[in-house]
Amino acid sequence: MDKTLKKMVIALAVLTVLVPLGLFATGETFGEWGAEEIKEKLGYVPHGIESLGSLWSAPIPDYSFPGVESFTGSALAYIASAIIGVVICAGLLYLIGKKLTSGRSD
């Protein structure tokens, strides 16, 4: 593994472990609103959100495992969510990179 990639992987691992620090934050999370919260803020729900809102269901809804109420359980669920997100993004970037570089002779 080259030096730059190694540094990026270490930084990503550190950030993934620090994700549960968000549990200490107060107030609401910006941008993670459902249709109800959007209606409350805007007074209406945009058509795209109404029609496509049920299309996607999160693998770990609300970043928590069912029935787990402890801080440790919540922290582990946050870390699992971060790992899932990193794996999905890294996999997509890898596939896009392969697709873009296929057929190139360097």
WOVENBEL-V168382 format. One record per helix or strand. SS is the DSSP state (H for helix, E for strand). FROM is the first residue (numbers start at 0). LEN is the number of residues. If there is no record, write none. Layout:
ss->SS from->FROM len->LEN
ss->SS from->FROM len->LEN
This chain:
ss->H from->2 len->22
ss->H from->34 len->8
ss->H from->46 len->6
ss->H from->60 len->3
ss->H from->70 len->31
